[in-house]
Amino acid sequence: MIPILKIILPIYLALFWRSYVTWKRTGINPYALGNGDTVHDYVGKLFRLTLIATALIVLAFSFSESLYNLLMPIPWLDSSLLIGIGLALLASALIWVLVAQIQMGDSWRIGIDEKTLSPLVQHGLFGVSRNPIFLGMLVMLVGLMFTIPTAATLIVTLLGFALIHIQVRLEEPFLLDKYGEAYRVYQKRVRRWL
């Protein structure tokens, strides 16, 4: 199964393609993670590092055994069952996130975009979860941990979980301020995760 993984996982990084398409169509970078001095900006910087680290882990696993060994594999987590579960989680999360990104349309952002006015998306997966993209990313991190069980993957997974939860908590007051009563009603109707 490992040779197949080395082919499949780099393809998974194509998830960033949707962000590129949105950026090219609208001229707006969907990664609204600031570079200033606020808590949101600091979380954004760490979030970017987490995304880069995740991509590097996948590439090291796929293309260099010596680099992969530097990630400190966790042998007792390396089982066909966990790899199978990890692949199922990755596949379902990929589909979930892509559908959520498509349903979000040109409103697709990660982070707080104070400059661009966009409609509050409440249909599709956003009618089930207020944060379906972040939820999918959490599932992806678990899937990646099961698929590439290393100390580096564990650190990225734990950091990703913390950052995503912080980011969601930072976005909620912003969305409440931006959309007012419409967001308050949405909060009451749809749960944060599921």
C-alpha positions, 0 to 999 in steps of 0.5 A: 500500500505504501507505493500507492500512498506515495502517488496519492498523497501529493495529488491531495495537495491539489486542494489548494487549486480551488483557492488559486481559482478563486483568487484568479477569478476575483482578484481576492486572495482567499487566505485572509491571514494577516501579516500585522501584529494582532492575535489574528495575524499571529495565528495566521502566520502559524497557520501558514507554517502549519500548511507548509509543514504539512506539504513538506511532510507529504513530499518527504514521505513521497519522494525521500526515504532519508528525509522521511526518517528524519520526521521520526516515524512512530512504528506502533502506529504504522499499521494497514488498518490505520493507513486504511482509516487514514485514507478513508478520512483523507478522501472524505475530508477532501470531498467535503472541503471541496464541496464546501469551497464550491458552495461558498463560491466567491465568498471563500476565505480562510481568515478575517477579510475586513476589506471585502463584502461578501454574502453570508453563506448558509446553504449546503454544508453550511446549513449543517456546520458553520465551519465545514471547511475547518471541520474538513481540515481537522478530519484531514489532519487526523487522516494524515496522522494515521497515514503518515504516523511520525512525530512531525505529523503529530506535532502538525496535527496538534498545532493545527487543531489548536490553531483552527479552534482559535481561528474559529473563535476569532472569526465568530465576533467578526462575523457577528459584527459584519452580519449582525442579526443574520449571523446571530440567527445562523449561530442559533440554527447551525452548530459550530462543528456538527 
